[in-house]
Amino acid sequence: MVNSAITDVTEYIESQFEVLDRGIVATPETRENLDAFAKSNQGSMDYLLTQMAVNYGYKIAMQNVLETLKNNSNE
């Protein structure tokens, strides 16, 4: 039962990564990419920058959950 739940959550997270990759607003691959965009836009497109930051935060949260699930399933 627990392994099934872990598999379901893992599959959901992987599907969300695909959604982030295909979204209208690009999800930065790294914090450095987000910082570079923020620096280069010099205050314009703040809505886009905000959405990119939200997407990146969501991606990091999902990566952390996925890593925790993998670590717990290996124990």
N, CA, C and O atoms as a Maestro MAE file, in Angstrom:
{
 s_m_m2io_version
 :::
 2.0.0
}

f_m_ct {
 s_m_title
 :::
 protein
 m_atom[300] {
  # First column is atom index #
  i_m_mmod_type
  r_m_x_coord
  r_m_y_coord
  r_m_z_coord
  i_m_residue_number
  s_m_chain_name
  s_m_pdb_residue_name
  s_m_pdb_atom_name
  i_m_atomic_number
  :::
  1 25 0.822 -1.195 0.000 1 A "MET " " N  " 7
  2 3 0.000 0.000 0.000 1 A "MET " " CA " 6
  3 2 0.871 1.266 0.000 1 A "MET " " C  " 6
  4 15 0.609 2.204 -0.752 1 A "MET " " O  " 8
  5 25 1.905 1.283 0.847 2 A "VAL " " N  " 7
  6 3 2.783 2.448 0.924 2 A "VAL " " CA " 6
  7 2 3.550 2.617 -0.381 2 A "VAL " " C  " 6
  8 15 3.666 3.732 -0.889 2 A "VAL " " O  " 8
  9 25 4.073 1.524 -0.928 3 A "ASN " " N  " 7
  10 3 4.806 1.611 -2.196 3 A "ASN " " CA " 6
  11 2 3.916 2.100 -3.318 3 A "ASN " " C  " 6
  12 15 4.377 2.834 -4.194 3 A "ASN " " O  " 8
  13 25 2.644 1.708 -3.312 4 A "SER " " N  " 7
  14 3 1.702 2.175 -4.327 4 A "SER " " CA " 6
  15 2 1.486 3.681 -4.214 4 A "SER " " C  " 6
  16 15 1.432 4.392 -5.218 4 A "SER " " O  " 8
  17 25 1.364 4.153 -2.976 5 A "ALA " " N  " 7
  18 3 1.183 5.599 -2.754 5 A "ALA " " CA " 6
  19 2 2.420 6.365 -3.194 5 A "ALA " " C  " 6
  20 15 2.309 7.429 -3.802 5 A "ALA " " O  " 8
  21 25 3.600 5.828 -2.889 6 A "ILE " " N  " 7
  22 3 4.846 6.473 -3.303 6 A "ILE " " CA " 6
  23 2 4.932 6.525 -4.819 6 A "ILE " " C  " 6
  24 15 5.337 7.540 -5.386 6 A "ILE " " O  " 8
  25 25 4.555 5.439 -5.473 7 A "THR " " N  " 7
  26 3 4.562 5.404 -6.940 7 A "THR " " CA " 6
  27 2 3.589 6.426 -7.504 7 A "THR " " C  " 6
  28 15 3.912 7.120 -8.468 7 A "THR " " O  " 8
  29 25 2.407 6.527 -6.920 8 A "ASP " " N  " 7
  30 3 1.406 7.500 -7.388 8 A "ASP " " CA " 6
  31 2 1.913 8.928 -7.250 8 A "ASP " " C  " 6
  32 15 1.767 9.731 -8.171 8 A "ASP " " O  " 8
  33 25 2.504 9.247 -6.115 9 A "VAL " " N  " 7
  34 3 3.022 10.602 -5.890 9 A "VAL " " CA " 6
  35 2 4.190 10.879 -6.826 9 A "VAL " " C  " 6
  36 15 4.296 11.973 -7.380 9 A "VAL " " O  " 8
  37 25 5.061 9.901 -7.004 10 A "THR " " N  " 7
  38 3 6.205 10.056 -7.905 10 A "THR " " CA " 6
  39 2 5.736 10.321 -9.328 10 A "THR " " C  " 6
  40 15 6.265 11.203 -10.004 10 A "THR " " O  " 8
  41 25 4.748 9.562 -9.781 11 A "GLU " " N  " 7
  42 3 4.211 9.768 -11.134 11 A "GLU " " CA " 6
  43 2 3.563 11.143 -11.268 11 A "GLU " " C  " 6
  44 15 3.702 11.796 -12.302 11 A "GLU " " O  " 8
  45 25 2.858 11.584 -10.233 12 A "TYR " " N  " 7
  46 3 2.239 12.911 -10.265 12 A "TYR " " CA " 6
  47 2 3.305 14.001 -10.380 12 A "TYR " " C  " 6
  48 15 3.181 14.921 -11.188 12 A "TYR " " O  " 8
  49 25 4.343 13.888 -9.568 13 A "ILE " " N  " 7
  50 3 5.402 14.898 -9.593 13 A "ILE " " CA " 6
  51 2 6.078 14.927 -10.958 13 A "ILE " " C  " 6
  52 15 6.337 16.005 -11.492 13 A "ILE " " O  " 8
  53 25 6.364 13.779 -11.521 14 A "GLU " " N  " 7
  54 3 6.989 13.737 -12.842 14 A "GLU " " CA " 6
  55 2 6.084 14.350 -13.898 14 A "GLU " " C  " 6
  56 15 6.572 15.009 -14.816 14 A "GLU " " O  " 8
  57 25 4.770 14.147 -13.787 15 A "SER " " N  " 7
  58 3 3.847 14.774 -14.742 15 A "SER " " CA " 6
  59 2 3.843 16.285 -14.584 15 A "SER " " C  " 6
  60 15 3.689 17.010 -15.567 15 A "SER " " O  " 8
  61 25 4.011 16.775 -13.347 16 A "GLN " " N  " 7
  62 3 4.061 18.214 -13.111 16 A "GLN " " CA " 6
  63 2 5.330 18.832 -13.678 16 A "GLN " " C  " 6
  64 15 5.302 19.966 -14.156 16 A "GLN " " O  " 8
  65 25 6.447 18.102 -13.632 17 A "PHE " " N  " 7
  66 3 7.677 18.593 -14.260 17 A "PHE " " CA " 6
  67 2 7.456 18.813 -15.752 17 A "PHE " " C  " 6
  68 15 7.932 19.800 -16.315 17 A "PHE " " O  " 8
  69 25 6.735 17.895 -16.391 18 A "GLU " " N  " 7
  70 3 6.441 18.046 -17.823 18 A "GLU " " CA " 6
  71 2 5.586 19.277 -18.078 18 A "GLU " " C  " 6
  72 15 5.803 19.988 -19.059 18 A "GLU " " O  " 8
  73 25 4.619 19.538 -17.211 19 A "VAL " " N  " 7
  74 3 3.757 20.714 -17.355 19 A "VAL " " CA " 6
  75 2 4.588 21.993 -17.233 19 A "VAL " " C  " 6
  76 15 4.390 22.943 -17.990 19 A "VAL " " O  " 8
  77 25 5.513 22.009 -16.278 20 A "LEU " " N  " 7
  78 3 6.364 23.191 -16.107 20 A "LEU " " CA " 6
  79 2 7.237 23.427 -17.336 20 A "LEU " " C  " 6
  80 15 7.500 24.572 -17.705 20 A "LEU " " O  " 8
  81 25 7.679 22.357 -17.960 21 A "ASP " " N  " 7
  82 3 8.519 22.490 -19.151 21 A "ASP " " CA " 6
  83 2 7.741 23.006 -20.354 21 A "ASP " " C  " 6
  84 15 8.330 23.602 -21.256 21 A "ASP " " O  " 8
  85 25 6.416 22.788 -20.385 22 A "ARG " " N  " 7
  86 3 5.615 23.198 -21.530 22 A "ARG " " CA " 6
  87 2 4.780 24.440 -21.282 22 A "ARG " " C  " 6
  88 15 4.007 24.842 -22.152 22 A "ARG " " O  " 8
  89 25 4.917 25.055 -20.120 23 A "GLY " " N  " 7
  90 3 4.079 26.187 -19.765 23 A "GLY " " CA " 6
  91 2 4.348 27.418 -20.610 23 A "GLY " " C  " 6
  92 15 5.368 27.515 -21.293 23 A "GLY " " O  " 8
  93 25 3.416 28.354 -20.553 24 A "ILE " " N  " 7
  94 3 3.556 29.623 -21.269 24 A "ILE " " CA " 6
  95 2 4.742 30.405 -20.718 24 A "ILE " " C  " 6
  96 15 5.506 31.010 -21.469 24 A "ILE " " O  " 8
  97 25 4.884 30.384 -19.392 25 A "VAL " " N  " 7
  98 3 6.013 31.041 -18.745 25 A "VAL " " CA " 6
  99 2 7.070 29.976 -18.478 25 A "VAL " " C  " 6
  100 15 6.804 28.968 -17.824 25 A "VAL " " O  " 8
  101 25 8.250 30.212 -18.985 26 A "ALA " " N  " 7
  102 3 9.330 29.236 -18.829 26 A "ALA " " CA " 6
  103 2 9.728 29.115 -17.365 26 A "ALA " " C  " 6
  104 15 9.828 30.110 -16.647 26 A "ALA " " O  " 8
  105 25 9.951 27.880 -16.939 27 A "THR " " N  " 7
  106 3 10.450 27.634 -15.593 27 A "THR " " CA " 6
  107 2 11.966 27.560 -15.668 27 A "THR " " C  " 6
  108 15 12.508 26.715 -16.381 27 A "THR " " O  " 8
  109 25 12.654 28.426 -14.948 28 A "PRO " " N  " 7
  110 3 14.116 28.396 -15.005 28 A "PRO " " CA " 6
  111 2 14.648 27.038 -14.540 28 A "PRO " " C  " 6
  112 15 14.121 26.433 -13.607 28 A "PRO " " O  " 8
  113 25 15.682 26.587 -15.197 29 A "GLU " " N  " 7
  114 3 16.315 25.321 -14.817 29 A "GLU " " CA " 6
  115 2 17.107 25.453 -13.523 29 A "GLU " " C  " 6
  116 15 17.194 24.507 -12.742 29 A "GLU " " O  " 8
  117 25 17.687 26.638 -13.299 30 A "THR " " N  " 7
  118 3 18.517 26.849 -12.118 30 A "THR " " CA " 6
  119 2 18.243 28.216 -11.522 30 A "THR " " C  " 6
  120 15 17.636 29.079 -12.156 30 A "THR " " O  " 8
  121 25 18.697 28.397 -10.303 31 A "ARG " " N  " 7
  122 3 18.583 29.702 -9.641 31 A "ARG " " CA " 6
  123 2 19.395 30.751 -10.399 31 A "ARG " " C  " 6
  124 15 19.003 31.915 -10.479 31 A "ARG " " O  " 8
  125 25 20.524 30.326 -10.950 32 A "GLU " " N  " 7
  126 3 21.368 31.252 -11.705 32 A "GLU " " CA " 6
  127 2 20.628 31.790 -12.935 32 A "GLU " " C  " 6
  128 15 20.752 32.969 -13.265 32 A "GLU " " O  " 8
  129 25 19.863 30.933 -13.610 33 A "ASN " " N  " 7
  130 3 19.085 31.386 -14.768 33 A "ASN " " CA " 6
  131 2 18.028 32.406 -14.356 33 A "ASN " " C  " 6
  132 15 17.808 33.400 -15.048 33 A "ASN " " O  " 8
  133 25 17.377 32.151 -13.224 34 A "LEU " " N  " 7
  134 3 16.377 33.091 -12.718 34 A "LEU " " CA " 6
  135 2 17.031 34.425 -12.372 34 A "LEU " " C  " 6
  136 15 16.509 35.483 -12.722 34 A "LEU " " O  " 8
  137 25 18.163 34.377 -11.690 35 A "ASP " " N  " 7
  138 3 18.883 35.605 -11.336 35 A "ASP " " CA " 6
  139 2 19.341 36.376 -12.571 35 A "ASP " " C  " 6
  140 15 19.266 37.604 -12.603 35 A "ASP " " O  " 8
  141 25 19.813 35.658 -13.580 36 A "ALA " " N  " 7
  142 3 20.263 36.315 -14.811 36 A "ALA " " CA " 6
  143 2 19.102 37.025 -15.503 36 A "ALA " " C  " 6
  144 15 19.265 38.140 -15.999 36 A "ALA " " O  " 8
  145 25 17.932 36.385 -15.541 37 A "PHE " " N  " 7
  146 3 16.770 37.019 -16.156 37 A "PHE " " CA " 6
  147 2 16.366 38.248 -15.362 37 A "PHE " " C  " 6
  148 15 16.064 39.291 -15.943 37 A "PHE " " O  " 8
  149 25 16.358 38.137 -14.043 38 A "ALA " " N  " 7
  150 3 15.973 39.271 -13.202 38 A "ALA " " CA " 6
  151 2 16.915 40.452 -13.414 38 A "ALA " " C  " 6
  152 15 16.480 41.602 -13.469 38 A "ALA " " O  " 8
  153 25 18.199 40.162 -13.532 39 A "LYS " " N  " 7
  154 3 19.186 41.227 -13.735 39 A "LYS " " CA " 6
  155 2 19.029 41.868 -15.117 39 A "LYS " " C  " 6
  156 15 19.128 43.087 -15.250 39 A "LYS " " O  " 8
  157 25 18.787 41.057 -16.131 40 A "SER " " N  " 7
  158 3 18.734 41.586 -17.495 40 A "SER " " CA " 6
  159 2 17.461 42.360 -17.799 40 A "SER " " C  " 6
  160 15 17.462 43.213 -18.687 40 A "SER " " O  " 8
  161 25 16.363 42.084 -17.078 41 A "ASN " " N  " 7
  162 3 15.117 42.781 -17.421 41 A "ASN " " CA " 6
  163 2 15.013 44.157 -16.772 41 A "ASN " " C  " 6
  164 15 14.140 44.939 -17.149 41 A "ASN " " O  " 8
  165 25 15.859 44.471 -15.824 42 A "GLN " " N  " 7
  166 3 15.972 45.792 -15.202 42 A "GLN " " CA " 6
  167 2 14.627 46.389 -14.792 42 A "GLN " " C  " 6
  168 15 14.352 47.561 -15.050 42 A "GLN " " O  " 8
  169 25 13.791 45.567 -14.148 43 A "GLY " " N  " 7
  170 3 12.535 46.079 -13.600 43 A "GLY " " CA " 6
  171 2 11.338 45.982 -14.518 43 A "GLY " " C  " 6
  172 15 10.212 46.201 -14.071 43 A "GLY " " O  " 8
  173 25 11.538 45.663 -15.780 44 A "SER " " N  " 7
  174 3 10.382 45.495 -16.649 44 A "SER " " CA " 6
  175 2 9.954 44.034 -16.609 44 A "SER " " C  " 6
  176 15 10.740 43.167 -16.227 44 A "SER " " O  " 8
  177 25 8.756 43.767 -16.989 45 A "MET " " N  " 7
  178 3 8.211 42.410 -17.028 45 A "MET " " CA " 6
  179 2 8.197 41.782 -15.630 45 A "MET " " C  " 6
  180 15 8.481 40.594 -15.478 45 A "MET " " O  " 8
  181 25 7.866 42.582 -14.614 46 A "ASP " " N  " 7
  182 3 7.851 42.055 -13.253 46 A "ASP " " CA " 6
  183 2 6.839 40.918 -13.082 46 A "ASP " " C  " 6
  184 15 7.083 39.994 -12.306 46 A "ASP " " O  " 8
  185 25 5.711 40.972 -13.791 47 A "TYR " " N  " 7
  186 3 4.735 39.889 -13.702 47 A "TYR " " CA " 6
  187 2 5.368 38.580 -14.170 47 A "TYR " " C  " 6
  188 15 5.208 37.541 -13.529 47 A "TYR " " O  " 8
  189 25 6.080 38.638 -15.280 48 A "LEU " " N  " 7
  190 3 6.730 37.446 -15.817 48 A "LEU " " CA " 6
  191 2 7.796 36.936 -14.851 48 A "LEU " " C  " 6
  192 15 7.893 35.732 -14.614 48 A "LEU " " O  " 8
  193 25 8.577 37.824 -14.308 49 A "LEU " " N  " 7
  194 3 9.614 37.446 -13.350 49 A "LEU " " CA " 6
  195 2 8.989 36.792 -12.115 49 A "LEU " " C  " 6
  196 15 9.498 35.789 -11.615 49 A "LEU " " O  " 8
  197 25 7.892 37.361 -11.629 50 A "THR " " N  " 7
  198 3 7.203 36.790 -10.473 50 A "THR " " CA " 6
  199 2 6.721 35.378 -10.783 50 A "THR " " C  " 6
  200 15 6.899 34.472 -9.969 50 A "THR " " O  " 8
  201 25 6.118 35.182 -11.943 51 A "GLN " " N  " 7
  202 3 5.613 33.864 -12.306 51 A "GLN " " CA " 6
  203 2 6.754 32.862 -12.462 51 A "GLN " " C  " 6
  204 15 6.623 31.704 -12.065 51 A "GLN " " O  " 8
  205 25 7.867 33.302 -13.034 52 A "MET " " N  " 7
  206 3 9.029 32.421 -13.153 52 A "MET " " CA " 6
  207 2 9.522 31.996 -11.773 52 A "MET " " C  " 6
  208 15 9.873 30.835 -11.563 52 A "MET " " O  " 8
  209 25 9.547 32.939 -10.837 53 A "ALA " " N  " 7
  210 3 9.995 32.630 -9.477 53 A "ALA " " CA " 6
  211 2 9.039 31.663 -8.791 53 A "ALA " " C  " 6
  212 15 9.478 30.753 -8.087 53 A "ALA " " O  " 8
  213 25 7.738 31.849 -8.990 54 A "VAL " " N  " 7
  214 3 6.751 30.930 -8.418 54 A "VAL " " CA " 6
  215 2 6.933 29.532 -9.003 54 A "VAL " " C  " 6
  216 15 6.938 28.545 -8.267 54 A "VAL " " O  " 8
  217 25 7.082 29.447 -10.318 55 A "ASN " " N  " 7
  218 3 7.284 28.146 -10.970 55 A "ASN " " CA " 6
  219 2 8.551 27.474 -10.457 55 A "ASN " " C  " 6
  220 15 8.562 26.268 -10.213 55 A "ASN " " O  " 8
  221 25 9.604 28.240 -10.296 56 A "TYR " " N  " 7
  222 3 10.872 27.682 -9.827 56 A "TYR " " CA " 6
  223 2 10.726 27.172 -8.391 56 A "TYR " " C  " 6
  224 15 11.241 26.106 -8.053 56 A "TYR " " O  " 8
  225 25 10.033 27.926 -7.560 57 A "GLY " " N  " 7
  226 3 9.791 27.483 -6.182 57 A "GLY " " CA " 6
  227 2 8.983 26.198 -6.140 57 A "GLY " " C  " 6
  228 15 9.268 25.306 -5.340 57 A "GLY " " O  " 8
  229 25 7.979 26.100 -6.994 58 A "TYR " " N  " 7
  230 3 7.152 24.890 -7.094 58 A "TYR " " CA " 6
  231 2 8.013 23.715 -7.532 58 A "TYR " " C  " 6
  232 15 7.883 22.612 -7.001 58 A "TYR " " O  " 8
  233 25 8.883 23.948 -8.493 59 A "LYS " " N  " 7
  234 3 9.770 22.895 -8.989 59 A "LYS " " CA " 6
  235 2 10.697 22.407 -7.878 59 A "LYS " " C  " 6
  236 15 10.876 21.201 -7.710 59 A "LYS " " O  " 8
  237 25 11.286 23.326 -7.120 60 A "ILE " " N  " 7
  238 3 12.183 22.950 -6.028 60 A "ILE " " CA " 6
  239 2 11.425 22.141 -4.974 60 A "ILE " " C  " 6
  240 15 11.937 21.141 -4.471 60 A "ILE " " O  " 8
  241 25 10.214 22.569 -4.642 61 A "ALA " " N  " 7
  242 3 9.422 21.846 -3.646 61 A "ALA " " CA " 6
  243 2 9.144 20.420 -4.112 61 A "ALA " " C  " 6
  244 15 9.267 19.475 -3.331 61 A "ALA " " O  " 8
  245 25 8.775 20.263 -5.365 62 A "MET " " N  " 7
  246 3 8.505 18.920 -5.890 62 A "MET " " CA " 6
  247 2 9.773 18.073 -5.915 62 A "MET " " C  " 6
  248 15 9.718 16.877 -5.628 62 A "MET " " O  " 8
  249 25 10.905 18.667 -6.251 63 A "GLN " " N  " 7
  250 3 12.163 17.919 -6.246 63 A "GLN " " CA " 6
  251 2 12.503 17.448 -4.837 63 A "GLN " " C  " 6
  252 15 12.996 16.335 -4.657 63 A "GLN " " O  " 8
  253 25 12.245 18.286 -3.841 64 A "ASN " " N  " 7
  254 3 12.506 17.907 -2.456 64 A "ASN " " CA " 6
  255 2 11.607 16.762 -2.010 64 A "ASN " " C  " 6
  256 15 12.072 15.831 -1.354 64 A "ASN " " O  " 8
  257 25 10.328 16.821 -2.357 65 A "VAL " " N  " 7
  258 3 9.403 15.740 -2.011 65 A "VAL " " CA " 6
  259 2 9.826 14.451 -2.697 65 A "VAL " " C  " 6
  260 15 9.838 13.388 -2.075 65 A "VAL " " O  " 8
  261 25 10.170 14.541 -3.972 66 A "LEU " " N  " 7
  262 3 10.594 13.364 -4.723 66 A "LEU " " CA " 6
  263 2 11.848 12.743 -4.110 66 A "LEU " " C  " 6
  264 15 11.938 11.521 -3.992 66 A "LEU " " O  " 8
  265 25 12.796 13.560 -3.726 67 A "GLU " " N  " 7
  266 3 14.033 13.065 -3.101 67 A "GLU " " CA " 6
  267 2 13.713 12.379 -1.764 67 A "GLU " " C  " 6
  268 15 14.273 11.328 -1.455 67 A "GLU " " O  " 8
  269 25 12.816 12.975 -0.979 68 A "THR " " N  " 7
  270 3 12.426 12.367 0.296 68 A "THR " " CA " 6
  271 2 11.750 11.024 0.081 68 A "THR " " C  " 6
  272 15 12.018 10.068 0.809 68 A "THR " " O  " 8
  273 25 10.878 10.944 -0.911 69 A "LEU " " N  " 7
  274 3 10.202 9.681 -1.202 69 A "LEU " " CA " 6
  275 2 11.199 8.612 -1.617 69 A "LEU " " C  " 6
  276 15 11.111 7.465 -1.177 69 A "LEU " " O  " 8
  277 25 12.141 8.990 -2.459 70 A "LYS " " N  " 7
  278 3 13.145 8.026 -2.910 70 A "LYS " " CA " 6
  279 2 14.009 7.549 -1.749 70 A "LYS " " C  " 6
  280 15 14.307 6.359 -1.643 70 A "LYS " " O  " 8
  281 25 14.409 8.464 -0.885 71 A "ASN " " N  " 7
  282 3 15.232 8.092 0.265 71 A "ASN " " CA " 6
  283 2 14.472 7.183 1.220 71 A "ASN " " C  " 6
  284 15 15.038 6.218 1.734 71 A "ASN " " O  " 8
  285 25 13.198 7.477 1.464 72 A "ASN " " N  " 7
  286 3 12.400 6.675 2.379 72 A "ASN " " CA " 6
  287 2 12.072 5.304 1.800 72 A "ASN " " C  " 6
  288 15 11.949 4.333 2.546 72 A "ASN " " O  " 8
  289 25 11.931 5.214 0.487 73 A "SER " " N  " 7
  290 3 11.619 3.918 -0.118 73 A "SER " " CA " 6
  291 2 12.837 3.016 -0.162 73 A "SER " " C  " 6
  292 15 12.697 1.798 -0.274 73 A "SER " " O  " 8
  293 25 14.030 3.588 -0.075 74 A "ASN " " N  " 7
  294 3 15.258 2.797 -0.081 74 A "ASN " " CA " 6
  295 2 15.631 2.253 1.298 74 A "ASN " " C  " 6
  296 15 16.501 1.391 1.422 74 A "ASN " " O  " 8
  297 25 14.966 2.765 2.325 75 A "GLU " " N  " 7
  298 3 15.296 2.342 3.704 75 A "GLU " " CA " 6
  299 2 14.610 1.053 4.057 75 A "GLU " " C  " 6
  300 15 14.772 0.552 5.170 75 A "GLU " " O  " 8
  :::
 }
 m_bond[299] {
  # First column is bond index #
  i_m_from
  i_m_to
  i_m_order
  :::
  1 1 2 1
  2 2 3 1
  3 3 4 2
  4 3 5 1
  5 5 6 1
  6 6 7 1
  7 7 8 2
  8 7 9 1
  9 9 10 1
  10 10 11 1
  11 11 12 2
  12 11 13 1
  13 13 14 1
  14 14 15 1
  15 15 16 2
  16 15 17 1
  17 17 18 1
  18 18 19 1
  19 19 20 2
  20 19 21 1
  21 21 22 1
  22 22 23 1
  23 23 24 2
  24 23 25 1
  25 25 26 1
  26 26 27 1
  27 27 28 2
  28 27 29 1
  29 29 30 1
  30 30 31 1
  31 31 32 2
  32 31 33 1
  33 33 34 1
  34 34 35 1
  35 35 36 2
  36 35 37 1
  37 37 38 1
  38 38 39 1
  39 39 40 2
  40 39 41 1
  41 41 42 1
  42 42 43 1
  43 43 44 2
  44 43 45 1
  45 45 46 1
  46 46 47 1
  47 47 48 2
  48 47 49 1
  49 49 50 1
  50 50 51 1
  51 51 52 2
  52 51 53 1
  53 53 54 1
  54 54 55 1
  55 55 56 2
  56 55 57 1
  57 57 58 1
  58 58 59 1
  59 59 60 2
  60 59 61 1
  61 61 62 1
  62 62 63 1
  63 63 64 2
  64 63 65 1
  65 65 66 1
  66 66 67 1
  67 67 68 2
  68 67 69 1
  69 69 70 1
  70 70 71 1
  71 71 72 2
  72 71 73 1
  73 73 74 1
  74 74 75 1
  75 75 76 2
  76 75 77 1
  77 77 78 1
  78 78 79 1
  79 79 80 2
  80 79 81 1
  81 81 82 1
  82 82 83 1
  83 83 84 2
  84 83 85 1
  85 85 86 1
  86 86 87 1
  87 87 88 2
  88 87 89 1
  89 89 90 1
  90 90 91 1
  91 91 92 2
  92 91 93 1
  93 93 94 1
  94 94 95 1
  95 95 96 2
  96 95 97 1
  97 97 98 1
  98 98 99 1
  99 99 100 2
  100 99 101 1
  101 101 102 1
  102 102 103 1
  103 103 104 2
  104 103 105 1
  105 105 106 1
  106 106 107 1
  107 107 108 2
  108 107 109 1
  109 109 110 1
  110 110 111 1
  111 111 112 2
  112 111 113 1
  113 113 114 1
  114 114 115 1
  115 115 116 2
  116 115 117 1
  117 117 118 1
  118 118 119 1
  119 119 120 2
  120 119 121 1
  121 121 122 1
  122 122 123 1
  123 123 124 2
  124 123 125 1
  125 125 126 1
  126 126 127 1
  127 127 128 2
  128 127 129 1
  129 129 130 1
  130 130 131 1
  131 131 132 2
  132 131 133 1
  133 133 134 1
  134 134 135 1
  135 135 136 2
  136 135 137 1
  137 137 138 1
  138 138 139 1
  139 139 140 2
  140 139 141 1
  141 141 142 1
  142 142 143 1
  143 143 144 2
  144 143 145 1
  145 145 146 1
  146 146 147 1
  147 147 148 2
  148 147 149 1
  149 149 150 1
  150 150 151 1
  151 151 152 2
  152 151 153 1
  153 153 154 1
  154 154 155 1
  155 155 156 2
  156 155 157 1
  157 157 158 1
  158 158 159 1
  159 159 160 2
  160 159 161 1
  161 161 162 1
  162 162 163 1
  163 163 164 2
  164 163 165 1
  165 165 166 1
  166 166 167 1
  167 167 168 2
  168 167 169 1
  169 169 170 1
  170 170 171 1
  171 171 172 2
  172 171 173 1
  173 173 174 1
  174 174 175 1
  175 175 176 2
  176 175 177 1
  177 177 178 1
  178 178 179 1
  179 179 180 2
  180 179 181 1
  181 181 182 1
  182 182 183 1
  183 183 184 2
  184 183 185 1
  185 185 186 1
  186 186 187 1
  187 187 188 2
  188 187 189 1
  189 189 190 1
  190 190 191 1
  191 191 192 2
  192 191 193 1
  193 193 194 1
  194 194 195 1
  195 195 196 2
  196 195 197 1
  197 197 198 1
  198 198 199 1
  199 199 200 2
  200 199 201 1
  201 201 202 1
  202 202 203 1
  203 203 204 2
  204 203 205 1
  205 205 206 1
  206 206 207 1
  207 207 208 2
  208 207 209 1
  209 209 210 1
  210 210 211 1
  211 211 212 2
  212 211 213 1
  213 213 214 1
  214 214 215 1
  215 215 216 2
  216 215 217 1
  217 217 218 1
  218 218 219 1
  219 219 220 2
  220 219 221 1
  221 221 222 1
  222 222 223 1
  223 223 224 2
  224 223 225 1
  225 225 226 1
  226 226 227 1
  227 227 228 2
  228 227 229 1
  229 229 230 1
  230 230 231 1
  231 231 232 2
  232 231 233 1
  233 233 234 1
  234 234 235 1
  235 235 236 2
  236 235 237 1
  237 237 238 1
  238 238 239 1
  239 239 240 2
  240 239 241 1
  241 241 242 1
  242 242 243 1
  243 243 244 2
  244 243 245 1
  245 245 246 1
  246 246 247 1
  247 247 248 2
  248 247 249 1
  249 249 250 1
  250 250 251 1
  251 251 252 2
  252 251 253 1
  253 253 254 1
  254 254 255 1
  255 255 256 2
  256 255 257 1
  257 257 258 1
  258 258 259 1
  259 259 260 2
  260 259 261 1
  261 261 262 1
  262 262 263 1
  263 263 264 2
  264 263 265 1
  265 265 266 1
  266 266 267 1
  267 267 268 2
  268 267 269 1
  269 269 270 1
  270 270 271 1
  271 271 272 2
  272 271 273 1
  273 273 274 1
  274 274 275 1
  275 275 276 2
  276 275 277 1
  277 277 278 1
  278 278 279 1
  279 279 280 2
  280 279 281 1
  281 281 282 1
  282 282 283 1
  283 283 284 2
  284 283 285 1
  285 285 286 1
  286 286 287 1
  287 287 288 2
  288 287 289 1
  289 289 290 1
  290 290 291 1
  291 291 292 2
  292 291 293 1
  293 293 294 1
  294 294 295 1
  295 295 296 2
  296 295 297 1
  297 297 298 1
  298 298 299 1
  299 299 300 2
  :::
 }
}
